[in-house]
Structure formats: C-alpha cells, structure tokens
C-alpha cells in the first residue's frame, strides 16, 4: 500500500470544533489513513491511499463539509524540484526529448 500526503489550506475554520469536524469526516472516508488540522494556520494534512481515493475527491469532500480548499501557487522549492526533474529525465521544458 502506497501512502501519499496532501497538505492544503482551507477556508471556513472559525471555531475550536472545526478541526474535529474535518478530521472526523476525513477519517470516515475509505482510503484516508490519517488526517490532521493546524487550527491557527487553517492547514489540513491528509495521508491517503491513492489506489482507493484521489486528491480531487478529498478536495470535493472538504468542499462538501464547507471547508473550501484554497488554491495556492507552487513554492519556490516545488518549482525548482519540477525543473530539476526535467534535467534528470533528459527533457526540456516542453517535455520533448
């Protein structure tokens, strides 16, 4: 079983019970292995099995619970890792060899 960790910021965390609601809802979902919420940062961390559930379904579930995921731009380190990946695979930025 492969485990993947997803971190996303969400809108709608206003009270101390919100993290409990999010965690409970996520853990009742097939494929979710672990969930945590950083209350003051509104950061949700989900460990899941990608063979059972997708990142898209997790985002939809959060949205259905009225904790809308906030899209974000890739960090500088993520952008750098993406560019380095092309170098090691021998591809240019267009994906062609």
N, CA and C atoms as a LAMMPS dump frame, in Angstrom:
ITEM: TIMESTEP
0
ITEM: NUMBER OF ATOMS
291
ITEM: BOX BOUNDS ff ff ff
-5.0000000000000000e+02 5.0000000000000000e+02
-5.0000000000000000e+02 5.0000000000000000e+02
-5.0000000000000000e+02 5.0000000000000000e+02
ITEM: ATOMS id mol type element x y z
1 1 1 N 0.849 -1.185 0
2 1 2 C 0 0 0
3 1 3 C 0.889 1.241 0
4 2 1 N 0.662 2.103 -0.972
5 2 2 C 1.391 3.358 -1.072
6 2 3 C 0.625 4.425 -0.298
7 3 1 N 1.362 5.27 0.395
8 3 2 C 0.746 6.375 1.122
9 3 3 C 1.208 7.689 0.52
10 4 1 N 0.269 8.614 0.356
11 4 2 C 0.564 9.94 -0.154
12 4 3 C 0.049 10.949 0.863
13 5 1 N 0.788 12.029 1.052
14 5 2 C 0.362 13.073 1.979
15 5 3 C -0.004 14.32 1.199
16 6 1 N -1.172 14.84 1.491
17 6 2 C -1.696 16.049 0.873
18 6 3 C -1.806 17.125 1.944
19 7 1 N -1.315 18.311 1.639
20 7 2 C -1.478 19.453 2.545
21 7 3 C -2.181 20.552 1.768
22 8 1 N -3.221 21.104 2.372
23 8 2 C -3.956 22.188 1.729
24 8 3 C -4.509 23.127 2.802
25 9 1 N -4.546 24.398 2.472
26 9 2 C -5.192 25.371 3.338
27 9 3 C -6.671 25.377 3
28 10 1 N -7.51 25.658 3.988
29 10 2 C -8.947 25.696 3.764
30 10 3 C -9.55 26.964 4.346
31 11 1 N -10.69 27.361 3.78
32 11 2 C -11.477 28.473 4.313
33 11 3 C -12.557 27.897 5.213
34 12 1 N -12.952 28.636 6.212
35 12 2 C -14.109 28.24 6.996
36 12 3 C -13.818 27.726 8.396
37 13 1 N -12.566 27.715 8.832
38 13 2 C -12.262 27.273 10.196
39 13 3 C -12.412 28.481 11.114
40 14 1 N -13.501 28.48 11.881
41 14 2 C -13.813 29.619 12.734
42 14 3 C -13.872 29.283 14.216
43 15 1 N -14.07 28.012 14.535
44 15 2 C -14.225 27.658 15.943
45 15 3 C -13.342 26.461 16.283
46 16 1 N -13.245 26.166 17.544
47 16 2 C -12.368 25.098 18.024
48 16 3 C -12.875 23.711 17.626
49 17 1 N -14.181 23.579 17.305
50 17 2 C -14.718 22.282 16.88
51 17 3 C -14.457 21.991 15.406
52 18 1 N -14.145 22.997 14.615
53 18 2 C -13.934 22.808 13.176
54 18 3 C -12.885 21.734 12.872
55 19 1 N -11.704 21.759 13.507
56 19 2 C -10.738 20.696 13.216
57 19 3 C -11.277 19.301 13.509
58 20 1 N -12.038 19.165 14.593
59 20 2 C -12.621 17.862 14.929
60 20 3 C -13.604 17.404 13.855
61 21 1 N -14.392 18.333 13.329
62 21 2 C -15.364 18.007 12.28
63 21 3 C -14.636 17.554 11.016
64 22 1 N -13.587 18.283 10.641
65 22 2 C -12.825 17.944 9.434
66 22 3 C -12.164 16.579 9.582
67 23 1 N -11.466 16.387 10.701
68 23 2 C -10.756 15.123 10.929
69 23 3 C -11.729 13.952 10.938
70 24 1 N -12.837 14.104 11.637
71 24 2 C -13.83 13.036 11.719
72 24 3 C -14.387 12.696 10.337
73 25 1 N -14.729 13.715 9.567
74 25 2 C -15.27 13.485 8.231
75 25 3 C -14.277 12.797 7.314
76 26 1 N -13.021 13.204 7.394
77 26 2 C -11.999 12.604 6.544
78 26 3 C -11.716 11.157 6.94
79 27 1 N -11.606 10.906 8.241
80 27 2 C -11.27 9.556 8.701
81 27 3 C -12.384 8.541 8.447
82 28 1 N -13.6 9.022 8.229
83 28 2 C -14.703 8.123 7.907
84 28 3 C -14.749 7.787 6.416
85 29 1 N -13.814 8.351 5.66
86 29 2 C -13.775 8.151 4.216
87 29 3 C -12.815 7.022 3.869
88 30 1 N -13.292 6.094 3.057
89 30 2 C -12.467 4.955 2.638
90 30 3 C -11.249 5.461 1.875
91 31 1 N -10.069 5 2.265
92 31 2 C -8.828 5.384 1.613
93 31 3 C -8.035 6.412 2.395
94 32 1 N -8.689 7.122 3.317
95 32 2 C -7.978 8.099 4.144
96 32 3 C -7.362 7.362 5.325
97 33 1 N -6.06 7.494 5.466
98 33 2 C -5.322 6.788 6.508
99 33 3 C -5.195 7.637 7.763
100 34 1 N -4.905 8.928 7.587
101 34 2 C -4.724 9.824 8.73
102 34 3 C -5.091 11.237 8.304
103 35 1 N -5.503 12.047 9.256
104 35 2 C -5.847 13.44 8.983
105 35 3 C -5.486 14.285 10.188
106 36 1 N -5.069 15.514 9.915
107 36 2 C -4.722 16.448 10.985
108 36 3 C -5.054 17.854 10.505
109 37 1 N -5.363 18.732 11.446
110 37 2 C -5.668 20.124 11.116
111 37 3 C -4.879 21.032 12.051
112 38 1 N -4.147 21.971 11.453
113 38 2 C -3.464 23.014 12.221
114 38 3 C -4.436 24.196 12.296
115 39 1 N -5.071 24.354 13.446
116 39 2 C -6.168 25.31 13.62
117 39 3 C -5.786 26.738 13.225
118 40 1 N -4.703 27.258 13.771
119 40 2 C -4.344 28.659 13.548
120 40 3 C -3.846 28.923 12.127
121 41 1 N -3.4 27.904 11.443
122 41 2 C -2.932 28.065 10.059
123 41 3 C -4.004 27.684 9.045
124 42 1 N -5.08 27.059 9.487
125 42 2 C -6.125 26.519 8.595
126 42 3 C -5.528 25.544 7.592
127 43 1 N -4.577 24.752 8.072
128 43 2 C -3.868 23.791 7.22
129 43 3 C -4.354 22.378 7.515
130 44 1 N -4.823 21.702 6.482
131 44 2 C -5.297 20.325 6.605
132 44 3 C -4.249 19.404 5.983
133 45 1 N -3.847 18.383 6.733
134 45 2 C -2.899 17.391 6.238
135 45 3 C -3.608 16.046 6.208
136 46 1 N -3.607 15.418 5.032
137 46 2 C -4.296 14.148 4.847
138 46 3 C -3.324 13.124 4.278
139 47 1 N -3.22 11.975 4.931
140 47 2 C -2.453 10.851 4.396
141 47 3 C -3.475 9.861 3.855
142 48 1 N -3.28 9.465 2.587
143 48 2 C -4.276 8.612 1.947
144 48 3 C -3.631 7.604 1.009
145 49 1 N -4.434 6.61 0.62
146 49 2 C -4.01 5.588 -0.325
147 49 3 C -4.531 5.988 -1.705
148 50 1 N -3.63 6.369 -2.644
149 50 2 C -4.083 6.848 -3.954
150 50 3 C -4.742 5.774 -4.812
151 51 1 N -4.627 4.522 -4.434
152 51 2 C -5.312 3.465 -5.176
153 51 3 C -6.79 3.411 -4.821
154 52 1 N -7.161 4.029 -3.706
155 52 2 C -8.548 3.993 -3.242
156 52 3 C -9.249 5.336 -3.42
157 53 1 N -8.546 6.431 -3.119
158 53 2 C -9.145 7.765 -3.194
159 53 3 C -8.163 8.72 -3.867
160 54 1 N -8.709 9.702 -4.584
161 54 2 C -7.86 10.667 -5.277
162 54 3 C -7.819 11.991 -4.517
163 55 1 N -6.826 12.784 -4.864
164 55 2 C -6.698 14.119 -4.289
165 55 3 C -7.935 14.955 -4.616
166 56 1 N -8.432 14.808 -5.817
167 56 2 C -9.626 15.534 -6.253
168 56 3 C -10.837 15.19 -5.373
169 57 1 N -11.005 13.925 -5.032
170 57 2 C -12.126 13.514 -4.18
171 57 3 C -11.978 14.081 -2.771
172 58 1 N -10.744 14.169 -2.29
173 58 2 C -10.514 14.754 -0.959
174 58 3 C -10.881 16.227 -0.974
175 59 1 N -10.478 16.945 -2.037
176 59 2 C -10.855 18.347 -2.161
177 59 3 C -12.371 18.509 -2.206
178 60 1 N -13.047 17.643 -2.966
179 60 2 C -14.509 17.689 -3.052
180 60 3 C -15.145 17.443 -1.688
181 61 1 N -14.602 16.464 -0.955
182 61 2 C -15.129 16.147 0.369
183 61 3 C -14.989 17.342 1.309
184 62 1 N -13.83 17.981 1.304
185 62 2 C -13.632 19.173 2.136
186 62 3 C -14.623 20.265 1.749
187 63 1 N -14.823 20.446 0.45
188 63 2 C -15.763 21.456 -0.026
189 63 3 C -17.188 21.132 0.403
190 64 1 N -17.564 19.856 0.36
191 64 2 C -18.904 19.438 0.799
192 64 3 C -19.103 19.675 2.292
193 65 1 N -18.016 19.593 3.07
194 65 2 C -18.1 19.872 4.506
195 65 3 C -18.066 21.37 4.785
196 66 1 N -18.034 22.174 3.694
197 66 2 C -17.996 23.637 3.749
198 66 3 C -16.679 24.181 4.294
199 67 1 N -15.583 23.463 4.013
200 67 2 C -14.228 23.923 4.29
201 67 3 C -13.503 23.933 2.947
202 68 1 N -13.706 24.999 2.197
203 68 2 C -13.227 25.089 0.827
204 68 3 C -11.71 25.149 0.756
205 69 1 N -11.095 24.222 0.015
206 69 2 C -9.644 24.277 -0.169
207 69 3 C -9.238 25.558 -0.896
208 70 1 N -8.126 26.128 -0.473
209 70 2 C -7.625 27.347 -1.084
210 70 3 C -6.516 26.988 -2.061
211 71 1 N -6.716 27.309 -3.345
212 71 2 C -5.651 27.028 -4.303
213 71 3 C -4.441 27.908 -3.99
214 72 1 N -3.283 27.376 -4.235
215 72 2 C -2.074 28.143 -3.974
216 72 3 C -1.086 27.942 -5.114
217 73 1 N -0.163 28.857 -5.208
218 73 2 C 0.886 28.733 -6.204
219 73 3 C 1.973 27.816 -5.662
220 74 1 N 2.692 27.112 -6.543
221 74 2 C 3.786 26.254 -6.079
222 74 3 C 4.867 27.092 -5.39
223 75 1 N 5.452 26.542 -4.336
224 75 2 C 6.537 27.232 -3.643
225 75 3 C 7.78 27.245 -4.527
226 76 1 N 8.745 28.036 -4.163
227 76 2 C 9.983 28.108 -4.93
228 76 3 C 10.668 26.748 -4.965
229 77 1 N 10.673 26.043 -3.838
230 77 2 C 11.313 24.723 -3.812
231 77 3 C 10.564 23.731 -4.698
232 78 1 N 9.234 23.826 -4.764
233 78 2 C 8.462 22.947 -5.641
234 78 3 C 8.753 23.26 -7.111
235 79 1 N 8.868 24.538 -7.436
236 79 2 C 9.193 24.924 -8.803
237 79 3 C 10.583 24.433 -9.187
238 80 1 N 11.528 24.562 -8.283
239 80 2 C 12.896 24.108 -8.532
240 80 3 C 12.939 22.594 -8.721
241 81 1 N 12.231 21.857 -7.873
242 81 2 C 12.199 20.394 -7.982
243 81 3 C 11.594 19.982 -9.326
244 82 1 N 10.588 20.698 -9.784
245 82 2 C 9.959 20.413 -11.069
246 82 3 C 10.96 20.605 -12.208
247 83 1 N 11.705 21.7 -12.151
248 83 2 C 12.696 21.981 -13.197
249 83 3 C 13.847 20.988 -13.164
250 84 1 N 14.309 20.639 -11.99
251 84 2 C 15.401 19.672 -11.865
252 84 3 C 14.952 18.313 -12.385
253 85 1 N 13.707 17.96 -12.156
254 85 2 C 13.169 16.694 -12.646
255 85 3 C 13.322 16.566 -14.151
256 86 1 N 13.09 17.649 -14.866
257 86 2 C 13.275 17.617 -16.319
258 86 3 C 14.725 17.363 -16.688
259 87 1 N 15.634 17.961 -15.951
260 87 2 C 17.056 17.765 -16.25
261 87 3 C 17.449 16.301 -16.117
262 88 1 N 16.975 15.653 -15.068
263 88 2 C 17.34 14.266 -14.832
264 88 3 C 16.643 13.295 -15.787
265 89 1 N 15.52 13.707 -16.334
266 89 2 C 14.824 12.851 -17.294
267 89 3 C 15.266 13.142 -18.721
268 90 1 N 16.115 14.167 -18.908
269 90 2 C 16.621 14.494 -20.231
270 90 3 C 15.601 15.181 -21.113
271 91 1 N 14.669 15.917 -20.51
272 91 2 C 13.639 16.6 -21.293
273 91 3 C 13.788 18.098 -21.112
274 92 1 N 13.359 18.838 -22.126
275 92 2 C 13.354 20.284 -21.987
276 92 3 C 12.026 20.712 -21.367
277 93 1 N 11.798 22 -21.272
278 93 2 C 10.597 22.498 -20.603
279 93 3 C 9.301 22.112 -21.316
280 94 1 N 9.369 21.84 -22.59
281 94 2 C 8.16 21.465 -23.318
282 94 3 C 7.819 20.002 -23.131
283 95 1 N 8.741 19.236 -22.521
284 95 2 C 8.501 17.816 -22.296
285 95 3 C 9.046 16.944 -23.408
286 96 1 N 9.674 17.562 -24.405
287 96 2 C 10.229 16.789 -25.5
288 96 3 C 11.676 16.444 -25.233
289 97 1 N 12.094 15.284 -25.729
290 97 2 C 13.454 14.845 -25.506
291 97 3 C 14.392 15.427 -26.534
